[in-house]
Amino acid sequence: DYAEATDNPKWKGLTWGMLPLHASGIAACTYHFFYNPSSLQFLVSTQAGLTLLGNITVAIAAFRIALSNGWTIGDLNPFPRS
């Protein structure tokens, strides 16, 4: 497990953050597997919601990993320090 190898448990958050993205893919595959019937139209909204949730949770997890590795908001400055 990468979190234990790096001694940084924040990596486990990334794994959990990706779970809604996996569920989103399953929703899309299910919808298309049954040839897009109108009775399964709710899966389109479910997929959109899970994708949004997954993107947010992965962004939060990546932010937490960056902070744990010493990243600061000042690192976003594109101009060299003088």
C-alpha positions as MATLAB code, in Angstrom:
seq = 'DYAEATDNPKWKGLTWGMLPLHASGIAACTYHFFYNPSSLQFLVSTQAGLTLLGNITVAIAAFRIALSNGWTIGDLNPFPRS';
ca = [
       0.000    0.000    0.000;
       1.485    3.310   -1.140;
       0.361    5.213    1.947;
       2.388    2.892    4.156;
       5.380    2.803    1.786;
       5.608    6.607    1.814;
       4.542    6.885    5.471;
       1.891    9.380    4.362;
      -1.675    8.291    5.219;
      -3.125   11.145    3.135;
      -2.770    8.892    0.076;
      -5.609    6.732    1.382;
      -7.912    9.726    0.960;
      -7.152    9.731   -2.758;
      -8.299    6.127   -2.995;
     -11.589    6.917   -1.272;
     -11.968   10.070   -3.348;
     -11.840    8.027   -6.544;
     -14.705    5.762   -5.495;
     -17.487    8.085   -6.800;
     -15.651    8.289  -10.137;
     -15.678    4.504  -10.400;
     -19.390    4.433   -9.566;
     -19.967    7.077  -12.251;
     -18.334    4.831  -14.838;
     -20.472    1.892  -13.736;
     -23.603    4.028  -14.130;
     -22.587    5.006  -17.668;
     -21.759    1.434  -18.659;
     -25.068    0.167  -17.267;
     -27.033    2.802  -19.184;
     -25.285    2.045  -22.476;
     -25.323   -1.720  -21.978;
     -29.125   -1.667  -22.046;
     -29.181    0.475  -25.223;
     -30.099    3.781  -23.583;
     -33.738    3.073  -22.612;
     -35.789    5.954  -21.263;
     -36.572    3.885  -18.157;
     -32.898    4.197  -17.173;
     -32.628    7.911  -17.958;
     -32.067    8.610  -14.252;
     -28.637    7.008  -14.645;
     -27.510    9.991  -16.719;
     -28.209   12.338  -13.814;
     -26.675    9.852  -11.388;
     -23.538    9.690  -13.499;
     -23.294   13.486  -13.637;
     -23.703   13.793   -9.877;
     -21.177   11.074   -9.131;
     -18.673   12.620  -11.533;
     -19.053   15.998   -9.828;
     -18.704   14.437   -6.390;
     -15.697   12.403   -7.519;
     -13.931   15.407   -9.021;
     -14.435   17.371   -5.809;
     -13.257   14.566   -3.536;
     -10.174   13.858   -5.680;
      -9.297   17.575   -5.691;
      -9.604   17.712   -1.892;
      -7.475   14.571   -1.529;
      -4.790   15.957   -3.865;
      -4.782   19.221   -1.910;
      -4.339   17.330    1.364;
      -1.453   15.310   -0.110;
       0.222   18.476   -1.386;
      -0.100   20.175    2.003;
       1.316   17.134    3.778;
       4.355   17.265    1.478;
       5.081   20.897    2.333;
       3.296   22.684   -0.489;
       2.114   26.230    0.238;
      -0.190   28.628   -1.582;
       2.881   30.759   -2.311;
       4.094   28.035   -4.661;
       1.374   29.114   -7.098;
       3.175   32.381   -7.867;
       4.292   32.065  -11.537;
       6.812   34.893  -11.214;
      10.312   34.259   -9.871;
      11.046   35.624   -6.446;
      13.480   38.504   -6.426;
];
